[in-house]
Amino acid sequence: MSSVRPPDPRAVRSRDAALASARELLIEQGLAGLTHGAVAARSGISRATLYRHWPEPPDLVRATLALHITLSQSRPTGDLRADLLTELAGTRAMLHEPASEQGMRVMIERAAVDPKFAEVKEALYRSGTRVVRAILADAIARAELPAELDVDLAIDQLHGPLFFRRLVANRTFDLDYVHAVVDDFLRCHSTKPPRQQGIS
């Protein structure tokens, strides 16, 4: 039986250094500054290594945002309201963090005209909504949400207000806003009485 070799620590350090530099450039200069040459100069990682991991600039953006998504996502506990609040609080944090916010703006803008960015945006959408999708599916299985619930529409109802307020209206918002979005959703869809969901 073949064994899986652990990742080379040097390769891991190189990837981390490159992504840290890509994140800084994205914050400071936007997409225009996120080039292989700029990342190589700032991180000290060779261009050949960068091209091997991320052949095109969209790949660098994707890797940077994917890291933010992974760090912001939670582990569901089985408490529907608490799990939704925790996960959407992570989304709120991403929308207010300069690197991820700028990356999302770039992705949305370029996806309309660049098939590569459109492909990356779709992959990030699937990754970014994975946990909420699982929370909703588990709640349906527990009969806390109706079996006929449209999960895609539910994800729009939960994430949509947050993205609209930050990326379209250019307004900041706090956790009270997240609570209001989740509680409105549960009032409309939960099969439990409001008091059992902790909704006042």
C-alpha positions in Angstrom: 0.0 0.0 0.0 1.4 3.3 -1.0 1.6 6.1 1.6 0.8 9.7 1.0 3.9 11.9 1.3 3.5 14.9 3.6 3.8 18.3 1.9 7.3 19.7 1.6 7.6 22.3 4.4 9.7 24.6 2.0 6.9 24.4 -0.6 4.3 25.3 2.1 6.4 28.2 3.3 6.8 29.4 -0.3 3.1 29.2 -1.0 2.3 31.1 2.2 4.8 33.8 1.5 3.4 34.2 -2.1 -0.2 34.4 -0.9 0.7 36.9 1.8 2.4 39.1 -0.8 -0.6 38.7 -3.2 -2.9 39.7 -0.4 -0.9 42.9 0.3 -0.8 43.8 -3.4 -4.5 43.3 -3.7 -5.2 45.6 -0.8 -2.7 48.3 -2.0 -3.1 48.3 -5.7 -6.1 46.1 -6.7 -5.9 43.7 -9.6 -3.5 45.9 -11.6 -0.8 45.3 -9.0 -1.4 41.6 -8.7 1.1 40.4 -11.2 3.6 37.5 -11.0 6.5 39.9 -11.2 5.2 42.0 -8.4 4.4 39.0 -6.2 7.9 37.6 -7.0 9.6 40.8 -6.1 7.8 41.2 -2.8 7.8 37.6 -1.6 11.2 36.5 -2.9 9.6 33.5 -4.6 10.8 32.9 -8.2 8.4 33.6 -11.0 8.8 30.0 -12.2 7.5 28.7 -8.9 4.6 31.2 -9.0 3.6 30.2 -12.5 3.7 26.6 -11.5 1.2 27.1 -8.7 -0.9 29.9 -10.3 -0.5 30.1 -14.1 -2.7 33.3 -14.4 -3.5 36.3 -12.3 -7.1 35.0 -11.7 -5.5 32.0 -10.1 -3.7 34.2 -7.6 -7.0 36.0 -6.8 -8.8 32.7 -6.4 -6.1 31.3 -4.0 -6.1 34.5 -1.9 -9.9 34.6 -1.6 -10.1 30.8 -1.0 -7.8 31.2 2.0 -10.1 33.9 3.4 -13.2 31.8 2.8 -11.6 28.7 4.5 -10.6 30.8 7.6 -13.9 32.4 7.9 -16.1 29.3 7.7 -17.4 27.6 10.8 -18.1 24.0 11.9 -21.9 23.5 12.3 -23.2 22.4 15.7 -26.7 21.4 14.8 -28.3 24.6 16.3 -29.8 26.1 13.2 -30.0 29.7 14.3 -26.6 29.7 16.0 -25.0 28.0 13.0 -26.4 30.5 10.6 -25.4 33.4 12.8 -21.8 32.1 13.1 -21.4 31.5 9.4 -22.9 34.8 8.3 -20.8 36.6 10.9 -17.8 35.1 9.0 -19.2 36.4 5.7 -19.6 39.8 7.3 -16.0 39.8 8.4 -14.8 38.9 4.9 -16.9 41.8 3.4 -15.2 44.2 5.8 -11.6 42.8 5.4 -9.8 44.9 2.7 -8.1 42.0 0.8 -11.2 39.8 0.5 -13.5 42.8 -0.2 -11.3 44.1 -2.9 -10.9 40.6 -4.4 -14.6 40.1 -4.5 -15.1 43.4 -6.2 -12.5 42.5 -8.8 -14.0 39.1 -9.3 -17.5 40.4 -9.9 -16.4 43.2 -12.2 -14.1 41.0 -14.4 -16.4 38.0 -14.4 -18.8 39.8 -16.7 -16.2 40.2 -19.4 -13.6 37.5 -18.8 -14.5 33.8 -18.9 -11.5 32.8 -16.7 -12.7 35.2 -14.0 -16.3 33.9 -14.5 -15.1 30.3 -13.9 -13.1 31.3 -10.8 -16.1 33.4 -9.4 -18.4 30.4 -9.8 -15.9 28.1 -7.9 -15.6 30.7 -5.1 -19.3 31.0 -4.9 -19.7 27.2 -4.4 -16.9 27.2 -1.8 -18.2 30.2 0.0 -21.8 28.9 0.3 -20.8 25.3 1.1 -21.3 25.5 4.9 -24.6 27.4 4.7 -25.8 24.9 2.2 -24.9 22.1 4.6 -26.6 23.8 7.5 -29.8 24.2 5.6 -29.8 20.6 4.3 -29.2 19.3 7.8 -32.1 21.5 9.1 -34.4 20.1 6.4 -33.4 16.6 7.4 -34.3 17.4 11.1 -37.6 18.9 9.9 -36.6 22.3 11.2 -37.0 23.7 7.8 -39.7 22.6 5.2 -38.7 19.8 2.9 -39.8 21.9 -0.1 -37.4 24.8 0.8 -35.5 26.1 -2.2 -32.0 26.0 -0.9 -30.5 28.2 -3.6 -33.1 30.8 -3.0 -32.5 30.5 0.8 -28.8 31.1 0.3 -29.7 34.3 -1.7 -32.0 35.4 1.1 -29.3 35.0 3.7 -26.2 36.2 1.8 -27.8 38.6 -0.6 -28.6 41.4 1.9 -25.0 41.4 3.2 -23.4 41.5 -0.2 -25.8 44.2 -1.5 -25.2 46.5 1.5 -21.4 46.2 1.4 -20.6 45.8 -2.3 -23.4 47.7 -3.9 -24.5 50.3 -1.4 -21.0 50.7 0.0 -22.2 50.7 3.5 -20.7 49.0 6.5 -22.9 47.0 8.9 -22.6 45.3 12.3 -23.7 42.0 13.7 -27.1 43.4 14.6 -27.8 43.5 10.9 -26.7 39.9 10.5 -29.0 38.9 13.3 -31.9 40.7 11.7 -31.3 38.9 8.4 -31.1 35.5 10.0 -34.2 36.1 12.2 -36.3 37.4 9.3 -35.4 34.2 7.4 -36.3 31.9 10.2 -39.6 33.7 10.8 -40.5 33.0 7.2 -39.3 29.5 7.0 -38.7 27.8 10.3 -41.1 25.0 11.3 -40.2 25.7 15.0 -42.0 28.3 17.1 -40.0 31.6 17.3 -39.1 31.0 21.0 -37.4 27.7 20.2 -35.2 29.4 17.6 -34.2 32.1 20.1 -36.0 34.8 18.1 -37.6 37.6 20.2 
